[in-house]
Amino acid sequence: MYKLTESPFQVTFANIMWSLPWSIFGGFIGTLASKYDNKQLMLAGRTISIIAITILFIFSVTENLNVTVIYITLFFHGIGTVIDFPSRRMLMFDILGREFIVRGNAVESFLWQFSKLIGPLLAGFFLTFLSDSYGILLMIVFFFITLITTIMIDYTQPEAYKPQSQKITIKDYSNLIKNN
């Protein structure tokens, strides 16, 4: 993005465009994740991300990439991510149950952080030795792998799925801290 615009502001705005769907749709998507089939929601989110990044790739390969295309595709990729995130959390809880959810979240968080280390290294390699378009292609490959692994999950949403929600007050939190 900086190479295209030479503007730190526009690079920052690109990140804002990716993050904006969290603010706009976050609460709504969280409600969907608590009511509908989380595997299907994850598939929808990951498909939206793949389509958005593929469009970015096509514009990059054809050398028609511009700032507007980047902003729009990053916004839609953000929508895909915001759909995926709460759905993945709920799906993990459904599959692992209360007994193993903390360990499952720990492993998932470790792998997510690990990917944040390896991803930029691979992208840097692709950008240095190939081209920007190949860096985007790498993203598509990784998104496609996650889509395939999601499809492979053996999951059926429980018929009488009613998530339990408890409101915790500041007093409850204070008592919890005192007792531990």
Residue, then its C-alpha position, 0 to 999 in steps of 0.5 A: m500500500y505504501k509503495l502504491t501511495e507513498s502516504p502513511f495516512q493512506v496505509t493507516f486508513a487501509n487498516i481502518m477499513w479492515s477494522l471498521p466492520w468490527s465496529i459496525f457489525g461486531g455485536f450483530i454478528g455475535t448475536l448471529a453466532s449465538k443463534y445459528d449454525n456456527k460452521q456455516l457462518m464460518l464458511a460464509g465469513r471465510t468465503i467472503s474473505i477469499i472472494a475479497i482477497t481474490i479480487l485484490f489479487i486480480f486487480s494486482v496481477t492485471e496492474n489495475l490496482n488502486v487505493t479504492v479497490i484496496y479499501i473496498t476489498l479490505f472492508f469486505h475482508g474485514i466483514g469476513t473476519v468479523i463473521d468468522f471470529p465469534s462463530r469460531r469461538m462458539l464452534m470451539f465451545d460446542i465441540l470442546g465443551r466447558e471442560f476443554i474450552v480453555r485449553g482449546n482457546a490457548v492452542e488456537s491463540f498460540l497458533w494465531q500468534f504464531s501465524k502472525l510471526i510466520g505470515p509476515l516472514l513468508a510475505g516478505f520473502f514473496l515480496t522480495f523475490l517475486s512480486d506484490s501479487y504473489g504475496i496476495l496469492l499466498m494469502i489466498v492459499f492460506f485462506f483456502i486452506t482454512l476454508i477446506t479445514t472448516i469444511m472438514i469439521d464434523y459438526t452438527q449444531p445441537e437442536a435445542y441450542k440455547p446459549q446460557s448468558q449471565k450478566i455479571t455486575i461489578k459487585d460480582y466481579s469484586n466478590l470473585i476477586k476477594n474470594n480468590 
